Amino acid sequence: MLTLSQQLTNLFSQFTLEFILQAALNTLSLSAIGCSVGLLVGFFIACLRHTRHVAFLPLRVLAIVTVELLRRIPFLVTLFLVFFLFQGFGYSLSFYTIALISVCLISSAYMAEIFRTGFESVPRTQLEAAQTLNFSYRQMVFYVIVPQAWKVVIPPAFSFMVSFIKDTALASQLGVIELTFSAKILISRGYSEFLIYGVILLIYFAMSYPLSLLGQWLERRLAAPGSVVSRTPSPITKSLSSLTPP
C-alpha cells in the first residue's frame, strides 16, 4: 500500500494529470453543450407554447407532452432509453454521444419550463398594449417579453446549470469517462478514496462556482434600480407604458 506522499507524487505525474484533465473536459463539454442547446431549444419551445396561433397547435401539444415527460423521467433512465433506442434502430454511437444527446434533451425540457415561467411573469396588459401597436409575435417576444422576463429566468436558469454540472456524473453509469468515472478508475489502481474524491470535489467546485458568481452578478445587474435601462426607457417601452392603465 502506497503512502499518501507517494500517492500524491503519482497523482501529479503526467499520465494521471492528463487522464483527469481529459475526464474534466468531458464533464465540462457535456455541461456546456447541454446547457447551450437547452437555452436555445428551451427558448424556442417556450415561444411555441406561448403562441396561440392555430397552425402551431399540433407542435404546441407535442412540445408540452415532450417537456412534461422528460421532466418526470430520471436522468439515468433517459440515458439508457436513448442508448437502447439508437441500438434498436441499428445505430452504433459512442457512449459520449449517447450521453450528449441525453443531456441536451433533459436540459431543453427544464430550460423550456424556466422560460415559460418567465414569459408568464410579463403582465398581460403589456402584451395587449403591444398588440394594439400592431407588433408581430417576433417583435412582441424580443421587445416586450424577453426584456421583462430575464429577471425571472436568470436565477433558476443558472441554478439549474450549476446543478446540471453535477448531474452529468450519471453519465459514468453508461461508461463515459468523466470526472466521477475517472475517480473510480484511479481508486481501483490503489489511490486513496479520500484523496481522489477530494481532488474531484475541488474540480467540480472550480467548474460550478464561477458560473454561480456569474448568475449572481447578472441577477444584481438586472435588479439594480439605477441601471441605464431603468433611467432611459426605450421608445417602445414608453409607448407600451402610455397604453397600459396605471
ABEGO torsion letter per residue (X at the ends): XBBAAAAAAAAABAAAAAAAAAAAAAAAAAAAAAAAAAAAAAAAAAAAAABABAAAAAAAAAAAAAAAAAAABBAAAAAAAAAAAAAAAGBBBBAAAAAAAAAAAAAAAAAAAAAAAAAAABBAAAAAAAAAAGBBAAAAAAAAAAAAAAAAAAAAAAAAAAAAAAAAAAAAAAGBBBAAAAAAAAAAAGBBAAAAAAAAAAAAAAAAAAAAAAAAAAAAAAABAABAAAABBBAAAAAAAAABBX
